[in-house]
Every structure is written in C-alpha cells, then in structure tokens.
Amino acid sequence: MAHSIRRGPGGDDRTVLLAAGLADLALSTIGSAVGGLRGLLGRSDTADLVREAEQDLRARGRLALDRCAPVPPAHLEVLAQHVKARRAADDGDV
C-alpha cells in the first residue's frame, strides 16, 4: 500500500490520507487547533487556507501511515539475494 501512496494518491488513497492526517492532527494538537480556528474566522483568504490545510493534512496522513506501515526490504538487498540465489543455482548445475 505504501508504494501506491508514494506514486500519487488516487481517490481512495486520498481519502485514506486525509482521514489519517485528521486523526494524527486530532491526537497531537487538538488544543491549539481550536485556538487557531477562532483566529481564522475573520480572515478573507479562507479558501486559500482551506486548500493549504488539505495539503498539510494529506502530508500528515502520508507520514502517519508510513510510520505504521511495515518497511519493505531494501532494493539493493533484494537484488543481492537474487544474485546469491542465481550463483547458488549455477554452482549446482556444474
């Protein structure tokens, strides 16, 4: 799942990222978020702030999911294992 998220979030991935970002935000900064919202009510650039907030929440969601997701094996390690297996197979054929 982590690979599909890094390539570019689609409709479903975008929803998951937003939900994870909202959950992470709620757990870490609920007190300061309430105070910040009071200050935003009187601003004229609210649409821009909402758009930026959505981007921030998606980024938070991506980070939160990456923290919880299992780490895939390193690419070079996988290649080394393939080479080792191939060499072992070649030595057995001789």
C-alpha positions, 0 to 999 in steps of 0.5 A, a space after each residue: 500500500 505504501 508504494 501506491 501512496 508514494 506514486 500519487 494518491 488516487 481517490 481512495 488513497 486520498 481519502 485514506 490520507 486525509 482521514 489519517 492526517 485528521 486523526 494524527 492532527 486530532 491526537 497531537 494538537 487538538 488544543 491549539 487547533 481550536 485556538 487557531 480556528 477562532 483566529 481564522 474566522 475573520 480572515 478573507 483568504 479562507 479558501 486559500 487556507 482551506 486548500 493549504 490545510 488539505 495539503 498539510 493534512 494529506 502530508 500528515 496522513 502520508 507520514 502517519 501511515 508510513 510510520 505504521 506501515 511495515 518497511 519493505 526490504 531494501 532494493 539493493 538487498 533484494 537484488 543481492 539475494 537474487 544474485 546469491 540465489 542465481 550463483 547458488 543455482 549455477 554452482 549446482 548445475 556444474 
